Amino acid sequence: MIAALSLKGGVGKTSVVLGLAGSAAERGLRVLVVDLDPQANSTASLDPVRTPYTTSDVLFDGREGVAADAIVTSGWDSLISLIPSERALEHRATPNGPESSHRLRRALTTVTDKFDLVLIDCPPSLGELTRNALYAATDALVVTEPSFFAVNGAEQALEAVSIVATHGNPGLRPIGIIANRVRPTLPEHNYRMDELRSAFGDLVLGGLPDRAAIQQAQGACMPVQRWTSNGAADINLALDKLLDSLRPMTKQADLRTIAARPSLVSVHNSARTAEGSRS
């Protein structure tokens, strides 16, 4: 079960979740997308016929296995199921008792066994909803972009993963960092990708190219895998490569090693001279 998270909105986290879901379905895998973002963008794009219950209802109830009642089939493919979201989920973003961060984990008990891949689309923050996702997940995928502020956010996201792994979910591990909307022709993007690799090494899974096809496909409520354009072919190749790196999820990362690495703030400060020399 993979929680896709980011500290900053607008990095295309939902696009990565939906892209991976479509790529997995193309391989015949059974996928469950858990939309834990009150913006409900995954829900809107996956276009389910009906949404009798949502993640807001699931967290309100919190009983063991209750998430099964909220699962619906997406409009994309019978292999892709969804636990939809809604704006009312915002009301669950405030901690409510000592066990409130564990409600999603209880609700998903035995439910996820029916799927080959479970993807949790977290909100763009490290609050109560994201903590619920991290306590439920086995793996955390950090989504960022090749820019100054979002790169720094990746470090904070990994710190949140470390805290949850230390206090309540020892099976949680950071499976990787993926940079979205990368333009290899831009020196700034190449510099930021090098910065990521310098800070996090093999945990960086590469980048997804910046292509309009993915937004166009989502707007049409269909997987980018079925969108016909040169841009779609590029992004699908990158998504397949990313999915290969996530399955069978054997990449290990020692959280203590990550915590001991120099912070990206110090990396930024030491690189000011180099930044001035870039064109």
N, C-alpha and C positions, 0 to 999 in steps of 0.2 A: 504494500500500500504506500503510494508516494504522495507526499504533501508538497505541492508546488507553491513556493512562497517568495515574496519580495518585500522590501521595506518601502519601496517607492512605487506609486501608481504610474501607469503609462509605459511600463517596460514590455508589455505584451505577454504577461504571465498567462492570461486566459488563452491567448493564441497558441502558446506552447502546449497547454493542457489539451486543447481541442485538436491540435495537430498530432500529438502523440496518440490520442484516442482514435483518430481516423487512421493513422498508420497501423496501429495494432489491429483494428478491425479488418483492414485490408489483408492481414495475415491470418484471419480467422480466429482471432483471440476475442474472448468475451471481456468487455470493458465496462466498468462502472465509474462514472464521473460524479463526484460529490461536490455540488456547488455550495461553497461555504462563504461566498462573497455576496453581501447584500445588494450589490449592483446587478447581480443575476445575469451577467453577460453570457456565461456558459449556457445557462438555461435558455436564454433568448435565441442563441445560435443553434442549439441542439433541437429546438422546435418540437418539444413533446406535444402530443395531442391533448393530454390532460395532465393536470398537476394537483391532485386532490390533497396531498400533503407536501410540505417542504422541509428544508433543513431547520427552519425556525420551529416547526412543530416537533421535529425529532429531538432538538435540544431542549425544548420545553418539557417533553415527556421524559426522555432520558432513560427509559427502561431498557433492559438488556434485550437486544435483537429487534427493537421497535423500528429501526430504520428500514426493515424489509417492507413495511407498509407504505413507505414513501417512494419506493423505486418504480420508475416508469420507463417505457421504451422511448428512445429518442426518435426524432424524425429523420435522422441520418441513416441508420442501419439497425437492424434487429439485434446486432451484436453489441451495440452501444446502449447501455442503460444509464439512467440519470436519477439522482436525488436532487430535485430542483431547489432553487432559492427564491427569495422574494425580499422586498424592502423591509418587511417586518422583522427580518433576521437581525437588523440593527439593534433590536431590543434585547438580543441575547449577547451583545458585545460587552456587557458589564458583568464582572464576576458576581456570582450569586451563591455564596457558600464555599466551603473548603474543597468540595468535590466538583465544582462547576466546570473545571477544565477537563474532566474525565467523562462528561456526558456523551460526547460523540463516540468515544471508544466503547462505552457500554452499549450504546445504541447499535453499533455495527457488529457486535459480537455474533459470530457464526454467519453473518450476512455476506461477508466478503469471500467466504469459501467458494461461492458459486462463480466467481469471476477470476480470469487470468491476470487482469491488471485493474487496480483501483487507483484513480487519480483524484486527489482532493484539491480543488481550486480555492486557495485561501484569499482573504481580502488583502489589500496592499498595506498592511500594518502588522505589528507584532503584538496585537492585543489578545483578548480572551478567545475570539473565534480562531485565530491562528494557533493559540495554545491548545485548543481542543483538537485541531488537526494534527499537531505534533504529538500529542499524547496518544492519538489513535494510530498514527502512521508507523511504518517500519523504516521508511526512507524519506529524506528531505531533499528536494531539488530546488536550488536557489536560482531564480531567474533574474538577470540583470541586463544592463545594456552598456555599451562601451563609452561611458561618460564619467566625469569626475565624481558626481554625487552618487550615482547608482552603483558604481564600483565600491565606494565606501559602504553603501548599504548592504552589500553582500557579506561583508565582514560582520556587521551587526546581526544579520540573519543567522549566520553560522554560530554566533554567540548564543542566540536564542535556542538553537538546536542543542547546543552543548548543555545549557541549563536544564532543558526538559529531559535530556538523556541522563543527566546526573540526578535529577529529582523526579523520578516517577516513571520514566520510560527508557530503561537501559538498553532496550533493543533498537532504539532509534539511531540512525546514522546518516550523515550527510552523503548522499550518493553522488552529488556533483553540483557544479555551477555551470549554467548555460547562459551565454550572452546572446541577446536577441537583437534583431534589426542591425546587423553588422554590415558595414560597407567597406570592404577591403581596400577600395581605392582611396579612402580617406586616411591620411597619416594619423589623425587624432584617434580614429578607431583602432588602428594597428597598435598605436602606443598604449592605449588602454587595455587591449587584449594582452600585450606583453606584460603590463602591470599586474593583471589578474594572474597570469601564469607565474610571475615572480613571487606573488604573495601566497598562492594556493597550489601551485604545482599541478600534479596529475588530477586533482579534483576538478580542474577546469576541463569541461567536456567539449569546448570549442564554441562556435558561434552559428547562429541561424541567419541567413542572408536577409536583408531588408527588401522585401518584395510586396508589391501591392496586391498580389493574387490572394494572399491569406486573408486580408481584410475584405476583399471582394467576395470570396467564398463564404466567409462568415456572414456577411450582409445578405447573401442569398440563402442562408440557412442550409449550407451543404458543406461537406468536408472538402478541404483543399485538394485532397487526393483525387477528387473528381472534377476539379477545375482545369480547364484546358487553356494553358498559356505557357510560354517559356518560363515565366516567373514561377508558375506553379511547379513545374518540373524541378527547378532549382531548390525550392523550399522542401519539396517532398523527398528529394535525395538527402537533404540535410536532416529532415525529421526521421527518416529511416535509419540514418547513421546514429542519431541520438537514441532512438529506441534500442538499437543494437547494443549501445553502451550501457543502457539501463537494465537489460535482460541478459542473463539471469540474475542481474543485480549482485555481482560478486565483487565489485569494487569496494575495498575497505578504506576507511579513513579513521585515523586515531584522533579523537577530539582533543586530547591533551596536546598532541603535536600542533594542531591548528591553533589552540589557545596560546602556545608558546611562540608562535611566529610573530614577527614585528607587525604592528598594526598598519593598516593601509594609510593612516594619517601620517605616520613617520615615513612611509614610502613616498607619499606625495611631497612631503617637505624636502626630502633628500633629492627629489627629482626636479625641483624648481628650475635649476640651471639647465637641465636637459630639456625641459619644456620650452624654455626661451629659444633654444637652438632649432626646434622643430619647425618645419615649413607647413 
